[in-house]
Amino acid sequence: MSINEGDKPPVHGSISKKRYRRKSEVWKHLDVSPDGERAICKYCSKGLCANTNMGTSHLKRHIKVCKRLIEGTTSQTPLTRHEEDNLHTTSTPLKPLGKLHSLKENNIGDAAKGKVESANVKKFSKYSDGQQRVVDPIETTNAAERQQGESSAFIFAEEERRLQDKDVDVASLKEYGRIVSMTFSSEMEAFKFFNDYAKRKGFSVRKSIIVKDKENKTITFRRFYCSRHGFREKKHLEKTNRRRRHKMLTRCGCPVKFCVKLDTKTGMWWVQDFIDRHNHDLAASDATPFLRSHCFINEAQKLEISTKRASGIRNCQIRDYDARCSGGYQNRGYQEKNLYNFSVADEQSRKLGHDADSVLKYFHERKNADPDFFFKYDTKDGCLNRLFWADGQSVVDYAYFGDVVIFDSTYQLNRYNMIVVPFIGCNHHRSTVIFACGIVSGENDETYRWLLEAFLEATFQKRPESVITDGDLAMGKAIKSLLKGTTHRLCSWHMERNAKKYIHDETVRAMFHELVYVCSVEEFEEKWKDFEKEVSGGSPSRQWLQMIYELKESWAAAFLNKKKMLLGMTSSQRSESLNADLHNYINGRMSLCMAVQQFERCLTHKRTKEAEFDCIAFQKEPVLQTLFPDLEESAARSYTPNVFHNVRDELEKVVGLVVDEILNSSMASKYMVSRKEKAKSQYIVCCSSIQDDVDKISCTCAKLECEKIPCRHIFAVLIHMKATCIPRCCICDRWTKHVKSAFPSDREGGTFNVSDHCQRFHELNKAVIPYHYEVAKSTENYLKLMESIEQQKRQYEHVHDKKLAENSVVKQDVKEDVKSLPRIGNPKPVVTKGAPKKNKKRYERIKSATESKRKNKCGRCGQRGHNRQTCQLLTQVIILVC
């Protein structure tokens, strides 16, 4: 409708009567929008501000230019620069012409608060890349937005019709109209829309000015810029004492902005200002994903990445996997730098100041879930110094397989250089089983005593029959004092490695090898005298010989094979293998809490392999291939497959043995077993029986007592007695299939305990992936499902949890919080007994029990006690030269 002279203003109270009369001539050329909120030019349909801030001269100039442009198309007189600028310059943002009573009368609702800025034909008709893009209409989510779209369409319909024959991008003008007419439920929703718009166009977005309400401190205004807005400050460019080169300039004063304002009455955000004219080139579609605001990791991706990293997947593998699943790096949403930054931040957040507290909190949660979980810790000067733990399944495993324990340590597997000390053994499949683990800050007698006391407390004071360690002197003293009656064997591999340091002749080293594995005490004493004569060298070699001779009962097989059970193990190789595995899970940069969780991940892997071996043992049967099928079948029914292979090897070696009965009575019998070609090598087998059933059997080779499997000599006697099955006294329960059948095994422990949020997230993924796979086979079903997903996304957008960004994903690895615990400081980095550092005496390694303490040898003069740099010969040479 038009406003004639003498009529009332469009909205009462917006313009005084005196001013209204002065502007009556101007108002003849103005219309009012259907919602009664905007004054619109009759010629160009441009929304104009109709309040008292706009002077009459400005309106007259605008109407004059419009009339010349539309009515004087045949005129050859071009517009002046001042007139052209007056037509195309964006005026002051539109404001309501009064109260909102007209909105209530038209029943437009909250969405009508979207204010339309004065149309800028020149600014929004063309884009910087010179292309004309047709953008799909933005769907409104409620009836109020649809009404607002109809109101905005009125503004631009006439202008679109008039500008069709001119060099103006009508599609861009339509898009501009839709954008300025939009409303948003939150500031984040507005930013997301503008960021998506920027990605489609090829530029990045940066957040800028923010205005808050003085009373309730809520945000009422937000401005977003193109990331190239403004300029770098001169103080950064003029700095003289720079150590690094200047970063490339990114800001060039781009004027693009997007402003939204909150309507406090309706709670909706409306577009107050929008400029989209760049002064720089826009990025191509394949380069847009590298712009800053378009490469970020959302919360769901963070959770996925944390889960994959906790499973040992490397960052480069995660990057390539996500790129392939998303259809390319441009659809992945983040770039390589974002991934590595998040990984570092993830690790740092776990170790900032509360690493020790996090470990204890994690153990308390494990204790709540597993009542049999045991842990113990010790502090020094308010900082964590020692830590020991064992879960319920480890305690059960020790009850079955704790007869032989390998006790060793590894070096520097966390950021504090603390030592990981696992207690391991051998299970019924002859694979490694972990009984407990300790992390300590030192390697002295007191530390190892504390660890052994904690181990005995966790295992209800059950002592092992044998312990295998390396030659650490402090470890040996702790074992001797706490594990009385336990056989302590030194690792044979470490013994031979130390022999290389003092014995340089290979022939003499071969003699030492025989001493380690010889079976007779008399032979050992005889060969030791010859070996001692052959060893040449100074006092260090003699000291080493004396030391190892005093420890002969801990490493020589002649003294260890006297019915001392070692299960055939002569070295701590299992511990070395476990240490190598731990290096694949743990590194020196990890926090203590992460190191503990990764150790349990390694533990879970070992138990999973045990479950796999159990499946093979119960579901598969070996093929019989010896000459004694009855005994072989009996062994196959009782033993696990790996142990059965060792038993069958002994059964195959029976061929060629001769059995002579030397004593036979109703209660006991003795047999002499020998080989035809070696008649001097004789073994006596004693057998006692009750009612024709063998009750007890033994052999002088002591294989049954040491390794818990029958030897070839016992099998020869059983065949001589025409036995059809292996006697019960020859079968040790620890090697049988059913040894752990009384109690169910917990293979996972606490490795996969996560928060309820993470658990629901993983379960949803697990449930929908098979369904999505079937739907993706049909294009029609795929489109229907995508439409349904988009509808659900729009429903949940307005209930987006703003606190989600505050809840870091790294906190999702624990299931629930426990009550407050006393604060304990993080461990202090320590120096271990590892390889010494050059020119640093504090890193000098402590010698083991089998190593002598000798001084360094000078490479210039050959004397000990100094080196080449402090040698006196060097000083004499310098004096002569001078």
HULIN-V884748 format. One record per residue. RES is the residue in three letters. PHI is phi in degrees with one decimal (none if undefined). D_FIRST is the distance of its C-alpha to the first C-alpha in Angstrom with 1 decimal. Layout:
[[RES PHI D_FIRST] [RES PHI D_FIRST]]
//
This chain:
[[MET none 0.0] [SER -97.2 3.8] [ILE -111.3 6.8] [ASN -93.9 9.7] [GLU -66.8 13.3] [GLY 96.9 14.8] [ASP -72.8 11.9] [LYS -77.1 12.9] [PRO -62.0 12.4] [PRO -55.9 10.2] [VAL -130.4 13.6] [HIS -64.4 16.5] [GLY 95.5 19.4] [SER -79.7 18.1] [ILE -133.1 18.4] [SER -68.2 20.8] [LYS -63.3 20.1] [LYS -63.7 22.3] [ARG -67.7 20.7] [TYR -63.4 17.2] [ARG -65.6 18.5] [ARG -65.2 20.2] [LYS -99.6 17.1] [SER -60.1 14.9] [GLU -64.4 15.7] [VAL -71.6 14.7] [TRP -69.4 11.3] [LYS -64.2 10.3] [HIS -98.1 10.6] [LEU -117.6 8.7] [ASP -115.5 5.6] [VAL -119.6 6.3] [SER -65.7 8.2] [PRO -58.1 8.7] [ASP -84.5 11.7] [GLY 71.5 10.2] [GLU -107.0 12.9] [ARG -130.1 12.0] [ALA -93.3 10.5] [ILE -124.5 10.2] [CYS -65.8 11.5] [LYS -69.0 9.9] [TYR -91.7 13.5] [CYS -115.5 15.2] [SER 57.6 12.7] [LYS -86.9 14.9] [GLY -73.2 14.4] [LEU -118.3 15.3] [CYS -76.9 17.0] [ALA -111.5 15.4] [ASN -92.6 18.5] [THR -73.3 21.2] [ASN -75.4 23.2] [MET -97.3 21.2] [GLY -79.3 22.3] [THR -66.1 20.6] [SER -63.7 23.0] [HIS -65.6 22.0] [LEU -65.1 18.3] [LYS -62.3 19.5] [ARG -61.6 22.0] [HIS -62.8 19.5] [ILE -65.6 17.2] [LYS -62.4 20.5] [VAL -65.0 21.8] [CYS -63.4 18.8] [LYS -64.1 18.9] [ARG -65.0 22.7] [LEU -71.2 22.5] [ILE -92.6 20.2] [GLU -82.1 21.0] [GLY -103.5 24.5] [THR -68.1 25.9] [THR -85.4 28.9] [SER -72.6 29.8] [GLN -90.6 32.9] [THR -79.2 32.2] [PRO -76.5 31.5] [LEU -71.4 29.3] [THR -72.1 31.3] [ARG -63.0 32.0] [HIS -65.6 30.2] [GLU -69.5 27.0] [GLU -67.1 27.4] [ASP -65.0 28.0] [ASN -63.7 25.0] [LEU -76.1 22.8] [HIS -105.3 24.6] [THR -78.3 25.8] [THR -69.4 24.4] [SER -86.5 23.0] [THR -60.7 23.6] [PRO -53.1 22.7] [LEU -65.5 19.4] [LYS -126.6 19.8] [PRO -60.7 17.9] [LEU -82.1 16.0] [GLY 168.6 18.1] [LYS -77.4 19.7] [LEU -94.9 19.1] [HIS -67.7 18.3] [SER -67.8 14.9] [LEU -66.2 16.9] [LYS -68.2 19.3] [GLU -67.9 16.8] [ASN -81.5 15.4] [ASN 58.8 19.1] [ILE -82.3 18.8] [GLY 92.8 22.1] [ASP -67.6 24.0] [ALA -66.3 23.0] [ALA -70.1 19.5] [LYS -73.9 21.4] [GLY -68.0 21.6] [LYS -87.7 19.9] [VAL -96.1 18.8] [GLU -75.5 20.4] [SER -59.0 19.1] [ALA -68.0 20.0] [ASN -111.9 23.3] [VAL -64.8 23.7] [LYS -69.4 27.3] [LYS -73.6 28.4] [PHE -112.9 27.3] [SER -83.7 27.6] [LYS -129.6 31.4] [TYR -109.9 34.0] [SER -64.3 37.3] [ASP -83.8 39.4] [GLY 76.6 37.5] [GLN -99.3 36.8] [GLN -105.8 33.7] [ARG -110.0 33.7] [VAL -100.1 31.8] [VAL -101.7 31.4] [ASP -63.4 31.1] [PRO -59.3 28.1] [ILE -82.3 28.7] [GLU -72.4 29.2] [THR -86.4 27.6] [THR -95.5 30.1] [ASN -152.6 28.2] [ALA -66.1 25.2] [ALA -64.0 23.3] [GLU -68.0 23.6] [ARG -64.7 22.5] [GLN -64.3 19.2] [GLN -65.5 18.9] [GLY -63.5 19.7] [GLU -66.8 16.9] [SER -65.1 14.4] [SER -70.6 16.1] [ALA -61.1 16.2] [PHE -62.1 12.5] [ILE -68.2 13.2] [PHE -102.6 16.2] [ALA -65.3 15.7] [GLU -67.3 14.3] [GLU -67.9 16.9] [GLU -62.5 19.6] [ARG -66.1 19.1] [ARG -76.7 19.3] [LEU -102.2 22.2] [GLN -64.3 24.4] [ASP -87.9 26.5] [LYS -108.8 27.1] [ASP -81.4 29.6] [VAL -133.9 27.4] [ASP -81.4 28.3] [VAL -66.7 25.3] [ALA -62.2 27.2] [SER -66.0 27.6] [LEU -64.8 23.9] [LYS -60.7 23.4] [GLU -62.7 26.1] [TYR -60.4 24.7] [GLY -62.4 21.4] [ARG -67.5 23.5] [ILE -68.8 25.7] [VAL -69.9 23.2] [SER -92.3 21.6] [MET -81.1 25.0] [THR -127.3 26.6] [PHE -132.6 30.3] [SER -82.8 32.6] [SER -153.7 35.1] [GLU -66.5 35.8] [MET -65.5 38.4] [GLU -65.6 36.0] [ALA -64.9 33.7] [PHE -64.4 36.8] [LYS -62.4 38.0] [PHE -63.3 34.7] [PHE -66.9 34.7] [ASN -68.4 38.5] [ASP -65.1 38.1] [TYR -63.2 35.4] [ALA -65.4 37.8] [LYS -66.5 40.7] [ARG -68.2 38.8] [LYS -85.1 37.9] [GLY 113.6 41.4] [PHE -141.8 41.3] [SER -107.5 42.4] [VAL -118.3 40.6] [ARG -133.4 41.8] [LYS -78.8 40.8] [SER -135.1 40.3] [ILE -60.2 38.8] [ILE -134.5 38.7] [VAL -123.6 37.5] [LYS -117.2 38.8] [ASP -72.6 38.1] [LYS -68.7 40.7] [GLU -81.7 41.3] [ASN -102.5 41.7] [LYS 59.5 42.1] [THR -92.2 39.6] [ILE -75.5 37.8] [THR -119.1 34.2] [PHE -148.8 33.5] [ARG -143.7 35.0] [ARG -123.6 35.0] [PHE -116.9 36.4] [TYR -116.4 37.6] [CYS -66.7 39.2] [SER -63.9 42.9] [ARG -97.6 43.5] [HIS -72.4 41.3] [GLY 77.6 43.2] [PHE -138.6 46.8] [ARG -71.3 50.3] [GLU -66.3 51.7] [LYS -65.6 54.3] [LYS -64.2 56.8] [HIS -78.7 57.2] [LEU -82.5 57.6] [GLU -96.7 60.0] [LYS -67.2 62.3] [THR -95.2 65.9] [ASN -91.0 67.9] [ARG -84.8 66.1] [ARG -99.0 68.1] [ARG -114.8 65.7] [ARG -72.1 63.9] [HIS -65.5 60.2] [LYS -73.9 57.8] [MET -65.8 55.5] [LEU -73.6 52.3] [THR -117.2 49.2] [ARG -94.9 46.6] [CYS -134.3 45.0] [GLY 74.6 42.0] [CYS -64.7 39.5] [PRO -85.5 36.0] [VAL -64.8 34.6] [LYS -151.8 33.4] [PHE -145.2 31.6] [CYS -112.8 30.7] [VAL -127.2 29.9] [LYS -134.0 29.5] [LEU -91.8 30.3] [ASP -89.0 28.0] [THR -65.1 30.8] [LYS -79.2 29.0] [THR -99.4 28.4] [GLY 78.4 31.1] [MET -100.2 29.1] [TRP -102.4 29.1] [TRP -123.3 26.0] [VAL -78.8 25.9] [GLN -90.8 25.5] [ASP -152.0 26.7] [PHE -150.7 27.8] [ILE -126.6 29.6] [ASP -135.7 31.5] [ARG -126.6 33.2] [HIS -89.1 37.0] [ASN -110.7 39.6] [HIS -145.9 42.4] [ASP -73.2 43.4] [LEU -89.0 42.3] [ALA -76.8 45.1] [ALA -70.2 46.0] [SER -63.7 45.6] [ASP -81.1 49.3] [ALA -100.1 49.4] [THR -59.5 46.3] [PRO -61.0 48.5] [PHE -89.4 50.5] [LEU -69.9 47.7] [ARG -63.1 48.1] [SER -76.4 45.2] [HIS -108.0 45.8] [CYS -118.1 49.5] [PHE -150.1 50.2] [ILE -104.8 52.1] [ASN -78.1 50.2] [GLU -65.5 52.0] [ALA -64.9 53.0] [GLN -66.3 54.6] [LYS -61.3 56.3] [LEU -64.9 57.9] [GLU -64.1 59.0] [ILE -64.8 60.4] [SER -62.2 62.3] [THR -65.6 63.8] [LYS -68.6 64.9] [ARG -67.6 66.4] [ALA -66.7 68.2] [SER -90.0 69.7] [GLY 90.4 71.1] [ILE -82.1 68.7] [ARG -76.4 68.3] [ASN -61.8 65.0] [CYS -64.1 65.4] [GLN -72.4 65.9] [ILE -62.3 62.8] [ARG -59.7 60.7] [ASP -69.2 61.9] [TYR -65.3 61.7] [ASP -64.5 58.0] [ALA -65.7 57.2] [ARG -70.8 58.8] [CYS -70.3 57.2] [SER -90.2 53.6] [GLY 89.3 54.0] [GLY 129.7 54.6] [TYR -65.2 54.4] [GLN -71.9 50.7] [ASN -101.9 49.9] [ARG -72.0 52.3] [GLY 96.7 50.0] [TYR -141.4 52.6] [GLN -116.0 55.2] [GLU -60.5 58.9] [LYS -63.9 58.5] [ASN -61.9 56.2] [LEU -64.6 58.8] [TYR -70.3 61.7] [ASN -63.6 59.9] [PHE -65.7 59.1] [SER -62.8 62.7] [VAL -66.5 64.0] [ALA -64.1 61.6] [ASP -61.9 62.6] [GLU -69.4 66.3] [GLN -64.1 65.8] [SER -65.6 63.9] [ARG -83.2 66.9] [LYS -117.3 69.4] [LEU -76.1 67.8] [GLY 80.6 70.2] [HIS -129.4 70.6] [ASP -67.1 72.3] [ALA -63.7 75.4] [ASP -61.7 73.3] [SER -65.1 71.3] [VAL -64.7 74.6] [LEU -66.1 75.9] [LYS -63.5 72.7] [TYR -63.5 72.8] [PHE -68.3 76.4] [HIS -64.0 75.6] [GLU -67.3 73.0] [ARG -64.2 75.6] [LYS -64.5 78.0] [ASN -65.9 75.7] [ALA -80.9 75.1] [ASP -128.1 78.8] [PRO -60.7 81.4] [ASP -84.1 84.1] [PHE -69.5 82.3] [PHE -124.8 84.4] [PHE -147.4 83.6] [LYS -149.1 85.3] [TYR -142.9 84.5] [ASP -137.7 86.2] [THR -119.5 84.9] [LYS -144.0 86.4] [ASP 58.3 85.1] [GLY 79.4 82.0] [CYS -115.5 81.1] [LEU -64.3 81.5] [ASN -117.3 84.9] [ARG -140.8 85.8] [LEU -148.1 84.1] [PHE -142.0 85.5] [TRP -154.2 84.0] [ALA -155.7 84.9] [ASP -85.2 82.8] [GLY -62.4 84.3] [GLN -67.1 84.8] [SER -64.3 86.7] [VAL -64.8 89.1] [VAL -65.6 89.7] [ASP -62.3 90.4] [TYR -66.5 92.9] [ALA -62.8 94.7] [TYR -92.5 95.4] [PHE -123.3 95.7] [GLY -88.9 96.6] [ASP -72.1 100.2] [VAL -127.4 99.6] [VAL -122.5 97.0] [ILE -102.8 96.0] [PHE -119.0 95.1] [ASP -146.1 93.7] [SER -133.2 90.9] [THR -124.8 88.4] [TYR -117.8 87.0] [GLN 52.3 83.7] [LEU -105.4 81.2] [ASN -157.3 78.5] [ARG -72.1 77.2] [TYR -98.8 79.8] [ASN 60.7 82.8] [MET -75.0 83.9] [ILE -95.7 86.3] [VAL -93.6 85.5] [VAL -119.3 88.7] [PRO -88.9 88.4] [PHE -103.9 91.1] [ILE -126.9 91.5] [GLY -152.4 93.9] [CYS -124.5 94.6] [ASN -92.0 93.3] [HIS -72.0 94.9] [HIS -99.7 93.3] [ARG 61.4 94.8] [SER -109.5 91.4] [THR -73.8 90.3] [VAL -125.8 89.2] [ILE -103.4 87.8] [PHE -93.3 89.2] [ALA -168.1 87.5] [CYS -151.8 86.1] [GLY -132.8 86.4] [ILE -127.4 84.7] [VAL -129.2 86.8] [SER -102.3 86.9] [GLY -149.0 90.6] [GLU -131.3 93.6] [ASN -99.3 96.5] [ASP -60.9 98.8] [GLU -62.6 96.8] [THR -64.3 93.6] [TYR -70.5 95.3] [ARG -64.7 97.1] [TRP -62.8 93.8] [LEU -64.9 92.3] [LEU -67.0 95.4] [GLU -63.6 95.3] [ALA -64.7 91.7] [PHE -64.7 92.5] [LEU -67.9 95.4] [GLU -66.7 93.3] [ALA -71.7 90.6] [THR -102.8 93.2] [PHE 59.0 95.2] [GLN 61.7 98.1] [LYS -86.1 98.9] [ARG -91.3 100.7] [PRO -73.3 100.7] [GLU -78.9 104.0] [SER -144.4 103.4] [VAL -132.5 101.1] [ILE -115.9 100.5] [THR -137.8 99.3] [ASP -84.9 99.7] [GLY -90.6 102.2] [ASP -67.7 100.1] [LEU -67.8 102.6] [ALA -64.8 100.4] [MET -65.9 99.2] [GLY -64.2 102.9] [LYS -65.1 103.9] [ALA -66.3 101.1] [ILE -67.6 102.1] [LYS -66.1 105.7] [SER -85.2 105.1] [LEU -102.7 102.6] [LEU -110.4 103.4] [LYS -70.6 107.2] [GLY 86.2 108.8] [THR -95.2 106.0] [THR -71.2 107.0] [HIS -111.0 105.3] [ARG -110.8 105.3] [LEU -86.2 104.3] [CYS -64.9 102.2] [SER -66.5 104.6] [TRP -67.1 102.0] [HIS -66.0 101.8] [MET -64.0 105.5] [GLU -70.4 105.9] [ARG -66.3 103.2] [ASN -69.1 105.0] [ALA -64.3 108.3] [LYS -65.3 106.9] [LYS -74.5 106.6] [TYR -113.0 110.3] [ILE -120.5 111.9] [HIS -99.1 111.5] [ASP -87.7 114.1] [GLU -67.0 112.6] [THR -65.7 116.0] [VAL -68.9 116.1] [ARG -66.0 112.5] [ALA -65.4 113.6] [MET -65.6 116.3] [PHE -65.8 113.8] [HIS -60.2 111.6] [GLU -67.5 114.7] [LEU -65.9 115.1] [VAL -69.2 111.6] [TYR -113.1 112.0] [VAL -69.7 115.8] [CYS -103.3 116.7] [SER -112.7 120.1] [VAL -68.4 120.9] [GLU -62.8 124.3] [GLU -64.6 122.7] [PHE -63.1 120.2] [GLU -66.1 122.9] [GLU -68.3 124.9] [LYS -72.3 122.1] [TRP -66.4 120.7] [LYS -63.3 124.0] [ASP -66.8 123.8] [PHE -64.8 120.1] [GLU -66.0 120.8] [LYS -71.1 123.5] [GLU -77.9 121.3] [VAL -71.4 118.5] [SER -113.5 118.9] [GLY 142.2 117.1] [GLY -85.1 117.1] [SER -65.0 116.7] [PRO -59.1 113.0] [SER -65.6 114.0] [ARG -66.7 116.9] [GLN -63.6 114.7] [TRP -65.1 112.2] [LEU -62.0 115.1] [GLN -65.6 116.4] [MET -67.0 113.0] [ILE -71.1 112.2] [TYR -69.5 115.7] [GLU -67.8 115.2] [LEU -100.1 112.0] [LYS -61.2 113.6] [GLU -72.8 113.0] [SER -102.3 109.3] [TRP -137.6 109.1] [ALA -84.2 112.3] [ALA -65.7 112.2] [ALA -62.5 115.9] [PHE -99.7 115.1] [LEU -92.2 111.7] [ASN -86.7 112.7] [LYS -83.4 115.0] [LYS 57.5 112.9] [LYS -103.7 109.9] [MET -75.9 106.7] [LEU -130.5 104.4] [LEU 57.8 103.0] [GLY 78.9 104.1] [MET -93.9 101.9] [THR -117.8 103.6] [SER -140.8 100.6] [SER -95.8 97.3] [GLN -63.6 95.5] [ARG -62.6 93.1] [SER -66.4 91.9] [GLU -63.8 91.5] [SER -66.4 89.5] [LEU -64.4 87.2] [ASN -61.7 86.7] [ALA -63.9 85.7] [ASP -66.3 83.2] [LEU -63.6 81.8] [HIS -67.2 81.2] [ASN -79.8 78.7] [TYR -104.7 76.8] [ILE -121.6 77.3] [ASN -131.9 77.1] [GLY -70.7 77.9] [ARG -95.1 74.3] [MET -74.4 73.5] [SER -73.5 73.1] [LEU -65.7 75.7] [CYS -64.0 73.3] [MET -66.1 72.3] [ALA -63.0 76.0] [VAL -63.8 76.9] [GLN -66.8 74.2] [GLN -69.9 75.2] [PHE -62.9 78.8] [GLU -67.4 77.9] [ARG -65.0 76.0] [CYS -63.8 79.3] [LEU -61.6 81.1] [THR -63.6 78.8] [HIS -63.0 79.5] [LYS -63.5 83.2] [ARG -71.5 82.9] [THR -65.3 80.8] [LYS -63.7 83.6] [GLU -64.3 86.0] [ALA -63.3 83.9] [GLU -64.9 84.0] [PHE -66.5 87.8] [ASP -61.8 88.1] [CYS -61.3 86.3] [ILE -65.2 88.7] [ALA -64.8 91.7] [PHE -90.4 90.9] [GLN -104.1 89.5] [LYS -129.8 91.8] [GLU -125.2 95.6] [PRO -74.2 97.8] [VAL -86.2 100.1] [LEU -77.6 103.8] [GLN -143.4 105.9] [THR -94.6 109.0] [LEU -83.8 112.5] [PHE -127.2 112.1] [PRO -64.3 109.2] [ASP -65.8 110.0] [LEU -67.9 109.6] [GLU -66.8 106.7] [GLU -66.4 104.8] [SER -63.6 105.6] [ALA -67.9 104.1] [ALA -66.4 101.0] [ARG -72.2 100.4] [SER -95.9 100.7] [TYR -87.4 99.5] [THR -71.7 96.1] [PRO -55.9 95.9] [ASN -66.0 96.2] [VAL -73.7 99.2] [PHE -59.9 100.7] [HIS -62.6 100.9] [ASN -69.0 103.1] [VAL -66.5 105.3] [ARG -65.8 105.7] [ASP -61.8 106.8] [GLU -67.1 109.6] [LEU -68.2 110.5] [GLU -70.9 110.9] [LYS -84.6 113.3] [VAL -67.9 115.7] [VAL -59.9 117.3] [GLY 100.7 120.4] [LEU -90.5 121.1] [VAL -115.0 124.4] [VAL -112.2 124.8] [ASP -120.3 128.2] [GLU -85.0 128.8] [ILE -110.0 130.8] [LEU -153.4 130.5] [ASN -141.2 129.9] [SER -143.1 130.0] [SER -70.4 128.4] [MET -108.0 126.0] [ALA -146.0 125.4] [SER -142.0 125.9] [LYS -125.8 125.9] [TYR -130.8 125.3] [MET -106.2 125.8] [VAL -114.6 123.2] [SER -148.2 123.8] [ARG -102.0 123.1] [LYS -58.4 125.9] [GLU -79.1 125.6] [LYS -129.8 125.2] [ALA -70.3 127.7] [LYS -72.7 127.8] [SER -82.4 124.1] [GLN -116.4 124.6] [TYR -127.9 122.3] [ILE -100.9 123.3] [VAL -110.4 121.1] [CYS -102.4 121.9] [CYS -136.6 120.8] [SER -121.4 121.2] [SER -134.6 120.5] [ILE -131.0 120.4] [GLN 53.6 121.2] [ASP 62.2 120.9] [ASP -111.6 117.4] [VAL -69.6 117.0] [ASP -99.4 116.2] [LYS -151.8 116.4] [ILE -146.9 116.8] [SER -150.6 116.9] [CYS -135.5 117.8] [THR -68.1 119.3] [CYS -75.3 116.4] [ALA 61.5 114.1] [LYS -69.6 111.1] [LEU -66.1 110.4] [GLU -76.5 110.4] [CYS -86.9 108.4] [GLU -111.5 105.8] [LYS 65.0 106.0] [ILE -134.1 106.6] [PRO -67.6 110.1] [CYS -86.8 112.0] [ARG -65.3 113.9] [HIS -70.1 117.2] [ILE -67.0 115.9] [PHE -63.4 114.6] [ALA -63.4 118.0] [VAL -67.9 119.7] [LEU -62.3 117.3] [ILE -67.8 118.0] [HIS -62.6 121.7] [MET -83.0 121.3] [LYS 61.1 119.4] [ALA -78.3 116.3] [THR -100.9 113.4] [CYS -149.6 110.6] [ILE -76.4 110.0] [PRO -62.7 111.4] [ARG -64.4 109.0] [CYS -70.5 110.7] [CYS -90.7 109.6] [ILE -103.6 105.9] [CYS -89.8 103.9] [ASP -61.3 100.8] [ARG -66.3 98.7] [TRP -101.5 98.9] [THR -89.1 98.1] [LYS -68.6 94.9] [HIS -97.6 94.7] [VAL -64.6 95.3] [LYS -110.1 91.7] [SER -73.9 91.2] [ALA -71.9 91.8] [PHE -127.6 88.5] [PRO -68.7 85.2] [SER -95.1 84.0] [ASP -99.5 80.8] [ARG -77.6 79.9] [GLU -94.5 76.6] [GLY 65.4 77.3] [GLY -107.5 74.3] [THR -64.9 73.1] [PHE -107.3 70.1] [ASN -80.5 69.1] [VAL -129.8 65.5] [SER -70.4 62.7] [ASP -62.3 61.1] [HIS -61.5 57.8] [CYS -64.8 59.7] [GLN -63.3 61.7] [ARG -64.6 58.6] [PHE -61.8 57.1] [HIS -67.6 60.2] [GLU -67.1 60.6] [LEU -62.6 57.0] [ASN -61.3 57.8] [LYS -64.9 61.1] [ALA -77.3 59.5] [VAL -90.4 56.6] [ILE -61.1 58.4] [PRO -61.2 60.5] [TYR -65.9 57.4] [HIS -64.5 55.3] [TYR -64.0 58.2] [GLU -71.5 58.3] [VAL -66.1 54.5] [ALA -67.0 54.5] [LYS -70.6 56.7] [SER -117.7 53.9] [THR -65.7 50.6] [GLU -63.3 48.8] [ASN -66.1 50.1] [TYR -63.7 49.3] [LEU -65.8 45.6] [LYS -63.7 45.4] [LEU -66.5 47.1] [MET -64.7 44.9] [GLU -64.3 41.7] [SER -65.5 43.3] [ILE -65.7 44.2] [GLU -63.3 40.7] [GLN -64.0 39.4] [GLN -66.2 42.1] [LYS -63.8 41.4] [ARG -66.5 37.7] [GLN -68.4 38.9] [TYR -94.4 41.4] [GLU -65.6 39.3] [HIS -77.2 37.8] [VAL -108.9 41.3] [HIS -61.7 42.8] [ASP -79.7 45.7] [LYS -71.2 45.4] [LYS -78.8 49.0] [LEU -62.8 50.1] [ALA -68.4 50.1] [GLU -79.3 52.4] [ASN -84.6 54.9] [SER -66.8 56.8] [VAL -66.8 58.2] [VAL -65.1 61.7] [LYS -84.7 61.9] [GLN -87.9 61.6] [ASP -84.5 65.3] [VAL -117.0 66.5] [LYS -78.1 65.9] [GLU -157.9 65.5] [ASP -76.5 66.3] [VAL -112.4 69.6] [LYS -64.6 70.6] [SER -60.9 70.9] [LEU -117.5 74.0] [PRO -64.4 76.0] [ARG -72.5 74.8] [ILE -126.8 77.2] [GLY -70.8 77.0] [ASN -66.5 76.8] [PRO -61.3 80.1] [LYS -88.8 81.5] [PRO -57.1 82.1] [VAL -121.3 85.8] [VAL -106.2 88.3] [THR -98.1 89.9] [LYS -88.9 93.1] [GLY -69.4 91.5] [ALA -60.5 92.6] [PRO -70.5 93.4] [LYS -89.7 91.3] [LYS -67.2 93.0] [ASN 61.4 94.2] [LYS -131.9 92.8] [LYS -67.5 95.6] [ARG -70.8 93.3] [TYR -97.5 92.4] [GLU -64.3 96.0] [ARG -76.2 96.4] [ILE -76.3 98.7] [LYS -72.1 101.6] [SER -82.1 102.1] [ALA -69.2 105.3] [THR -100.0 106.6] [GLU -117.0 106.0] [SER -86.6 108.2] [LYS -94.0 107.0] [ARG -121.2 107.8] [LYS -87.6 106.8] [ASN -67.4 105.1] [LYS -108.3 107.3] [CYS -71.7 107.1] [GLY -82.2 106.4] [ARG -99.5 108.4] [CYS -109.8 111.7] [GLY 85.5 111.5] [GLN -85.1 112.1] [ARG -100.6 110.1] [GLY 102.9 108.3] [HIS -152.0 106.3] [ASN -124.5 104.1] [ARG -64.8 104.1] [GLN -73.9 102.2] [THR -105.8 104.7] [CYS -69.3 107.8] [GLN -71.4 110.7] [LEU -61.9 111.4] [LEU -64.5 108.1] [THR -64.9 109.0] [GLN -64.8 112.3] [VAL -64.3 110.7] [ILE -63.3 108.3] [ILE -65.1 111.2] [LEU -64.6 113.1] [VAL -66.3 110.2] [CYS -67.8 109.7]]
//
